[in-house]
């Protein structure tokens, strides 16, 4: 894998680039749809690839380890063969899910002991086992195993957690270099920067991660409840430290305005469940703000969701009809909502790349960002 810088905005740190992997080239900045269990909820792979033109999908180690299990993945020939998704895949390491989904977990130097949120069965993840699991899943980009404290955690506890993440990283790297590659294509390991909302810890973590000289670098532990200005200041600080010739991945972010702001700091990769989760519940993103399609005001609005869109669902269905689908509990409503929102996010990425190349990204960003979070 290699990262190629293509263009840079003259008025910010926003940039375009290409990430080359065994399963294809990813244009950056990029939004990665979340396919937690090897599929993006309510979206057919053909729609994801042909209509939405997604170049990469994010899946999750924790969930795939529990169901269907690595034995199934290996028998299928890896996740690409299992799903018939031919484009690149990134797998999160599962650390965040252990700390957020499981009711019982115990962190030690060796790793994390936890109980499944599905059946309560006991399991153990170590830096070594997480790399091995991701090797068997067969993703193109693997994430290091880290501990992700909440933003309200005190300085000493965050520092202790960060140091543990750093020690785990060394074990991740060693495991990656000594673990079998089960498939006939290259896989790549990304480390994760931690440190909470404490600048000195974030700087220390970013400098250590940069020294590891891995193919890309990720920023974890943000968008976990902290004020948005804290997220922005930490992201900006970290991007100023990380090398220019490696992709930067801001994990779990976020809203359209969050993404545009962080692109201006030099972030290349994003993922978030918001577009599909909110779409399934009737919240639709637009350039003018957010539509709650269940509101009475759309009951007699027979205009298309977005007549300018290239997406069939946006042009062919009226707001009144889509509202009817949600009010009657029809599954098509959730599908249309997810498609619409992902299309909006992908369109935002294409527009961002265009304006970065044209040198007017900041002017364009500032002209639309105040409207993106409004409720219509």
N, C-alpha and C positions, 0 to 999 in steps of 0.2 A: 504494500500500500504506500502511496505517496500523496502529498498534498501540494497542489500547484496554485499559487496566488495568481489571480488574473487581473484584478483591478482594485483600486482603493479610492474611496471618496476623499476629496481634498479638504473637506471641512469637518471630518470626524475620523474615527478609526474603523468605520464600516468598510468591508472588503468583500469581494467575490472570489471564489476559488473552485477547485475541483478536488474531490477525494477519489482516488483510484483504488478500487478493490477488485477481487477476483470475480465478483458477480455484477460489476458495472461501475460506472462513473457517477458520482453524486455531486450535483451543482450546489454550491453554498453561497449565501446562507440557505439552510435547509430546515424544514420542519419535518420531523419524523412522527408519523401516526403511531399511536400506541396499540400494538397487537398483543396484549398481555399474554393470552393463551395461544399464541400462534395465529391469531386472526384479529382484525380490527372489527369490533362489535358492529353488527348489522350491515357490514360492507362486504360485497363480493370481491374476490381478488381481481376479477376482470375489470370491475369498476375502479378499483384502487390503482391498477396499472394503466388502463387504457383511457378512462375518463378523467381521473384525478391526476394521472401521470406521476404517481409517487415513485421516487427513486430508491427509497429505503423504508424499512419497517422496523419498529422496536418491539422486541418480545422480552419476556421476563423469566429469569432463571428459577426463581422461587416457585412460580406457578407451573412452569413446564416440568420441573423436578417432581412436583407432587402429582401432576396430571399432564400428559400421559406417562411420564417417566422417561429417563434417559435410555432405558432398554428399547422402548418403542422407537425413539428417535434414531438409535443406531441401526435397528433392523430396517427402518425405512430408508437409511442412507443419509441421514442428517435432516435438518429442519427444512432445507430448500426442497428436497425430494418429498418429504412428508407433506408439505403444504402445496407444492407445485408453484411456489413463489420464487421466481428466478432472479429477482433483484437483491441487493445487499440487505443483510439483517444485522442489527445490533442487539445484544442481550444485556440488560441490566443485571447486576450481580445478585440481586435479591436481598441485599442488606436492608434497604429502606422498607421492604415488605415485611421482613422479620420484625422490625421495630414498630411498624404502624398497623399491621394486620393481626399479628399473633398476640393473644392475651397473656401468654406466659413465655418469657425468654430470659436467658441468662448469658451475659457476656463475660468471657474470660480471655486470657492471653491466647488460648488455643483457638478460640472462635466463638460461635454463637449456638447455644442449645435452645431449641424452640419447639412449640407444639403447633401442628398444622391447624390452620383456621377452618379446615374442612371437616376433619374427624378427630382432632385432638391428639393424633399420634405424635410421638416424640422424634425429633430429628436433630442433626448437628451439621452446621456449616463451618468449615475452616477455610482460610485463604486457598489452601491446596485443593480441597474438594470442590470449591466453587469454580476454580479454573478447570478442573477435570470435568465437571458437569457441563460447563459452557463449551469445552472442547467437543464433548459428545453430542451436544445439541447441534453444533456446527455453524454458529454464527460467524459472520465476517469480522465483526468487532466485538470483543469481550471486555467487560468492565471489571475492574479490580474490586475486591471485597472490602467494604469500609463500614465504619460506624457513623451513623447520622444522628447527632443529638438535636433536640428541639432548640429553637432560637432563644428560649427563656433560660437555658442552662447557664450556670455561672462560669466565669472565666476559667477557674481551676479545673472544673469538670470537663469543659470543652477542650482545654489543653491536654488533659489526660486522654480523652477520646481521640484527639488528633494524633497524638504520639502513637497510640495503639494502631490507628489507621496506617500510619507511616511504617510501623513494624510489619503490619500485615502486608503492605505493598511489597516490601522486599521478598516476602514469602510468595506472594502472587507472581512476582517476576520470575523467581526461581522455579516455581511450579510450571509456569508457562513454557520456560525453556527446557524443562525436563519431562513434560507431559506429552503423551502421544497425540499427534495430529491424526485423526481418524479418517479424514477425507482428503481428496486430492486438490486442495486449494489452500491458500494462505489465510491464516487468522491473525488478528492483531489485538493487542492488549492496551487499553487506555487506563491510566491511573486517575484517581479522584482527589481533588483538593477539598479539604475540610477546614474548620476553624471558626465556625459560627459567624457572629457579627463583630468579631474582634479583629481589627486591622492587622495588629502585630502577628496574630496567629495565622490569618489568611496569607500574609506575606511570607511567613516562614514555610507554610505548607506549599504555596505556589513555587517558591524557590527550590524546595526539595524535589517536588514533582518535575519541574523543568530539568533538573540535573539528571533525572532518570533517562531522558532522551528517548521516550517511547513514541510511537507513531502519532498519537494525539493526546490531548489532555482534557479532563472533565472537571467541572466545577459542581460540587455537590453541596447539600445542606442549605440550600437557599429555596425560596418559595415554600417555606415550611411554617408560615405564620408571621414572619417578621415584617415590619413596616416596609413598604415598597422602596422608600429612599435608602434603607439599609441594604436591600438586595442590590440596588443600583450601585451604591458606593463600593460594596464588596466586589461586584462583578467588574467594575471599572478598574479597581486596584489590581485585581488578579490578571486581567487582560494586559495591563501595562507590564507585567512581569513575564508572562508566558512568551515563548519564542514565536516569531512571526511565521515560521515555516511549518507549523503544526496546526491542525484544526483544533478549535476550542469548542467544547460542548457544555452548554449550561443545562443541567439536568432538571426536568420537571417544570420548566417555564415555557409558556404561561399564557397570559391574556395577550391579545394582539398588540396592545400598547406596551406591555412588558417586553415582548419580542422585538418590536421596532426600536425601543430605547436601547436594548442590549446589543442589537446589531450595530448600533452607533459606537459601542465600546469595543467592537471587534470580535463578538461571538459569531461562530459559524454554524452551530448545530443546536437544535432545540427539540424537545418533546413535551407533550402534555396531554392529559386525558380530557381537558376542557372542551375541545370542539366536538368530540363524539359524545361525551357524557351530557353536556348541555344540549346538544342536538337531540338526543333521545328524550329529553325532558321539555322540548319545545322552545329553547332559547336559541335564536338564530343570529349569528354575527353578520353585520353589514358595515360598509364604510361610513354610514350615517349613525350607527349605533346598534343596539341589541334589541331585537324583536322578541317579545314573549308571544308566540303565535296563539297561545290559549286565551289571550285577552279578548274581550267582547268586541273591541274596535276592529278586529280583523274578520268578524263574522260575515260581513257583506263586502269584503274587499276582494274583487275578482281579478285583480291584477296579478301577473306572475310574481313569484318570489324574487326573481331577478331576470328581467327580459334581456339584459346585456350579457348574461353569463353564457359561457360555452357549455355548461352542464345541462343536460337534458332535463333533469329534475327541477332545476331552477326556472327553466323556460316553460315547461309543459304544465306545471301545477300552480293554481292560484293560491293566494294566502287563505282565502275562505275554505278551499278544499282541504288544504293541509291542516288548518285549524280543526275542521270536521274530523279528520283522521285521528288527531290527538284527543279530541273530546270523546270519541267513541272507542278509544283504545286500540286502534288498528296498528299493526306492526309496521305498515308502510310509512306511517308518520315518523317513527323513529329512524327508519332507513333514510328518508328524505332529509330529515334534520341533520343526521350525521354526514351525509353526502354534501349538503349545502355548506356546513361549517368547515369541513375539511377542504372543500373547494375554495372557500374564502381564505383559509390559512395558506394554502398552496399558492393562490393568486397573490397574496401579500408577499410571499417569498419571491415570486417572479417579478413583481413590481419593485421590490427592494433591490434585487440584482440589477434591474434595468436602470434604476435611478442612481445606484452606486456607479455603474459604468458611465452614466451620463454626467456624473459629478454634481448632481443636485439632490442627493439623498436627504440631507438635513432639511432642506427647504420643503421637500415633499413630505417627509415624516412629520414635521411640525405643522403642516397644513391639514393633516388628517387625524393626528393622534388624539386631539381633544374630543373628537366625536366618537371614537371607537368604543368607549365605555358607557356612553349615554344609553338610557332606556327609552325606547321609542313608544 
